[in-house]
């Protein structure tokens, strides 16, 4: 199904104060981060997607990571409840920006869910049980999405911030994964591409409109994807990576709306 819209939010000058879990805090150049984010937005727009580019949200340094607040499916949006308390204020503005062309569902306490812990492959959503997302969220998501024909599977991971730090799906038949952080067998019998050992964060690739974006810091994994037949494009997000950013986390890719259960 072709994609039609990408929602992004510009990084703010307070990016240096983002929540960090697995990386040490180092200096981030906000101007360099904005330049890299501009190039990221341009690469997505060049594929023909409409770009909804939101301004930075003052007081919320993690707000550039829009994926964590909203899950977009053809039939429904699911408004998340980010696992870090400091991010709760990001959700309302992103929900307000979403198109009003499909149903909206919301999680409730005690659910905690970052969208970065949700990997959709076909009609199944895999939810990583991480420091940011819990089993209550997976249970609620299963109930919310069952009327729309989706299944939800909770999966364990260790050592990674989010599920999509450890594994993404370049297409519905292929996994790109780091075996130190997630067991690929949890996702069924699919073709498996393991990240190059020197590139542990390379599993977070953004597949959109027939292109697979990888971070420029991961050329060996990019080569593996190329050899597997994917059209690969590298994007330099080295400054944003200091904020524990992956490529998927900086956009919500919104597929065209289709009818479904209300």
Legacy VTK file of the C-alpha trace (Angstrom):
# vtk DataFile Version 3.0
C-alpha trace
ASCII
DATASET POLYDATA
POINTS 262 float
0.000 0.000 0.000
1.489 3.395 -0.913
2.192 5.821 1.861
0.854 9.342 1.717
1.989 11.362 4.714
4.923 11.656 7.082
4.605 13.593 10.345
7.823 15.034 11.757
8.720 17.551 14.434
11.793 19.726 14.418
14.337 19.308 17.190
14.524 22.160 19.650
17.516 23.906 21.232
16.935 21.870 24.421
17.723 18.586 22.640
20.700 18.265 24.951
18.288 17.460 27.820
16.666 14.388 26.260
15.983 11.259 28.285
18.872 8.779 27.925
18.806 5.109 28.901
21.691 3.250 27.303
24.023 6.011 26.075
26.211 8.404 28.063
25.322 12.079 27.817
27.627 13.926 25.426
27.511 17.389 23.882
24.970 17.830 21.072
25.191 20.682 18.581
21.562 21.854 18.102
22.350 23.556 14.790
23.983 20.416 13.408
21.067 18.342 14.669
18.593 20.639 12.909
20.582 20.427 9.666
20.582 16.640 9.818
16.864 16.575 10.597
16.256 18.868 7.612
18.091 16.397 5.381
16.053 13.549 6.887
12.805 15.361 6.108
14.019 16.097 2.609
14.881 12.461 1.931
11.365 11.362 2.905
9.684 14.152 0.940
11.758 13.254 -2.136
9.912 9.927 -2.272
6.647 11.762 -2.924
5.173 11.744 0.564
3.360 14.794 1.870
5.335 16.148 4.820
3.613 17.543 7.906
6.520 19.232 9.662
5.636 20.439 13.151
7.631 23.107 14.991
9.766 22.256 18.001
7.798 21.868 21.216
9.369 24.077 23.918
10.019 22.321 27.184
9.926 18.841 25.643
13.376 17.937 24.315
12.264 14.418 23.283
9.328 15.661 21.208
11.323 15.314 17.985
10.826 11.555 18.437
7.226 11.631 17.245
6.982 7.882 16.671
6.683 7.309 20.410
3.413 9.227 20.747
1.296 7.917 17.864
0.729 4.645 15.991
-0.729 5.099 12.501
-2.634 2.277 10.795
-4.864 2.561 7.724
-7.994 2.147 9.844
-7.062 3.815 13.121
-4.645 6.000 15.055
-3.604 4.815 18.501
-2.488 7.540 20.896
0.324 6.189 23.069
1.272 6.798 26.693
5.063 7.295 26.606
6.973 5.438 29.287
9.020 8.442 30.433
6.880 10.744 32.593
8.658 13.784 31.158
7.143 13.025 27.745
3.457 12.964 28.689
2.963 16.528 27.481
4.003 15.675 23.925
0.984 13.563 23.137
-1.841 16.112 22.849
-0.149 18.276 20.237
0.675 15.314 18.044
-2.838 13.910 18.297
-4.197 17.340 17.331
-1.992 17.363 14.225
-3.077 13.925 12.991
-5.527 13.785 10.068
-9.176 13.333 10.983
-9.730 10.619 8.399
-9.897 7.499 10.602
-10.799 6.301 14.073
-8.730 7.313 17.103
-8.142 5.068 20.090
-6.277 5.896 23.308
-4.460 3.850 25.897
-5.280 4.264 29.573
-3.356 3.700 32.824
-1.604 1.509 33.792
-0.505 1.080 30.183
2.847 2.570 29.208
3.774 2.461 25.535
6.356 4.118 23.315
5.623 3.738 19.620
9.250 2.772 19.136
8.363 -0.500 20.857
5.735 -1.347 18.228
6.773 -3.175 15.067
4.019 -3.798 12.542
4.450 -6.686 10.113
1.334 -7.203 8.041
-1.669 -7.568 10.339
0.417 -8.268 13.446
1.832 -5.674 15.829
4.747 -6.850 17.934
5.134 -4.934 21.213
8.511 -4.924 22.925
8.420 -5.194 26.698
11.072 -2.617 27.498
11.820 -0.042 30.178
9.332 2.235 28.367
6.497 -0.179 27.476
4.661 -2.753 29.573
2.430 -5.797 29.276
-0.656 -3.762 30.190
-0.125 -1.706 27.038
0.161 -4.825 24.902
-3.071 -6.159 26.406
-4.943 -2.903 25.814
-3.596 -2.603 22.294
-4.766 -6.140 21.535
-8.312 -5.277 22.653
-8.354 -1.934 20.840
-7.140 -3.347 17.530
-9.001 -6.662 17.410
-12.096 -5.004 15.848
-9.852 -3.759 13.025
-8.448 -7.202 12.308
-5.001 -6.867 13.904
-3.243 -9.228 16.262
-0.820 -8.109 18.962
2.110 -10.145 20.278
4.248 -9.113 23.253
7.958 -9.929 22.866
10.896 -9.629 25.203
14.110 -7.755 24.543
17.207 -6.869 26.514
19.855 -4.196 26.169
17.983 -1.960 23.737
15.921 1.152 24.362
13.068 0.090 22.070
12.031 -2.963 20.081
12.786 -1.127 16.852
16.285 -0.411 18.123
16.752 -4.189 17.972
14.686 -5.196 14.932
12.831 -3.674 11.985
11.214 -5.156 8.885
12.528 -3.867 5.529
9.535 -5.689 4.045
6.892 -8.073 5.376
9.048 -11.129 4.676
12.368 -9.850 6.053
13.820 -8.999 9.455
16.836 -6.773 10.082
17.971 -7.525 13.613
20.628 -7.457 16.299
20.727 -10.953 17.853
22.221 -9.606 21.092
19.011 -7.704 21.809
16.153 -9.780 20.384
15.463 -13.330 19.249
14.383 -13.299 15.573
12.496 -16.563 16.082
9.841 -14.543 17.941
8.717 -13.111 14.605
8.091 -16.341 12.718
9.731 -17.867 9.662
11.054 -14.857 7.790
14.245 -14.082 5.922
16.788 -12.794 8.405
19.487 -10.172 7.899
21.773 -9.751 10.878
23.411 -6.373 11.441
27.148 -6.190 10.924
28.800 -6.845 14.317
30.540 -3.437 14.545
27.167 -1.701 13.970
24.839 -2.750 16.836
22.369 0.103 16.262
21.978 -0.619 12.540
18.804 -2.682 12.992
16.778 0.518 13.139
16.151 1.082 9.437
13.245 3.060 7.989
11.429 1.320 5.127
9.153 3.636 3.185
7.896 3.846 -0.392
10.235 1.162 -1.679
13.325 2.625 -0.051
15.219 1.463 3.032
16.970 4.275 4.867
19.940 3.430 7.074
22.170 5.642 9.161
25.339 6.649 7.347
27.313 5.292 10.310
26.272 1.742 9.308
27.778 1.071 5.843
28.411 -2.647 6.390
24.807 -3.329 7.281
23.714 -1.170 4.344
25.792 -3.420 2.107
24.038 -6.488 3.485
20.655 -4.940 2.699
21.829 -4.007 -0.790
23.010 -7.566 -1.408
19.584 -8.793 -0.291
17.969 -6.745 -3.062
16.784 -3.656 -1.229
17.125 -0.100 -2.514
19.185 1.477 0.260
19.887 5.129 1.046
22.146 6.391 3.825
21.248 9.415 5.932
23.679 11.118 8.300
21.997 11.419 11.702
25.164 11.216 13.782
24.337 14.271 15.897
20.798 13.100 16.579
22.112 9.622 17.413
23.752 11.150 20.479
20.186 11.640 21.750
19.527 7.901 21.301
17.685 8.603 18.035
16.966 5.993 15.393
15.615 6.651 11.914
12.117 5.350 12.589
11.616 7.410 15.744
11.732 10.789 13.993
8.639 10.296 11.839
5.163 8.840 11.891
4.537 7.324 8.467
0.786 7.568 7.916
-0.664 5.149 5.349
-3.736 6.177 3.357
-6.972 5.757 5.292
-9.132 2.723 4.629
-12.488 1.762 6.052
-12.530 -0.524 9.062
-14.414 -1.230 12.234
-15.403 1.858 14.197
LINES 1 263
262 0 1 2 3 4 5 6 7 8 9 10 11 12 13 14 15 16 17 18 19 20 21 22 23 24 25 26 27 28 29 30 31 32 33 34 35 36 37 38 39 40 41 42 43 44 45 46 47 48 49 50 51 52 53 54 55 56 57 58 59 60 61 62 63 64 65 66 67 68 69 70 71 72 73 74 75 76 77 78 79 80 81 82 83 84 85 86 87 88 89 90 91 92 93 94 95 96 97 98 99 100 101 102 103 104 105 106 107 108 109 110 111 112 113 114 115 116 117 118 119 120 121 122 123 124 125 126 127 128 129 130 131 132 133 134 135 136 137 138 139 140 141 142 143 144 145 146 147 148 149 150 151 152 153 154 155 156 157 158 159 160 161 162 163 164 165 166 167 168 169 170 171 172 173 174 175 176 177 178 179 180 181 182 183 184 185 186 187 188 189 190 191 192 193 194 195 196 197 198 199 200 201 202 203 204 205 206 207 208 209 210 211 212 213 214 215 216 217 218 219 220 221 222 223 224 225 226 227 228 229 230 231 232 233 234 235 236 237 238 239 240 241 242 243 244 245 246 247 248 249 250 251 252 253 254 255 256 257 258 259 260 261
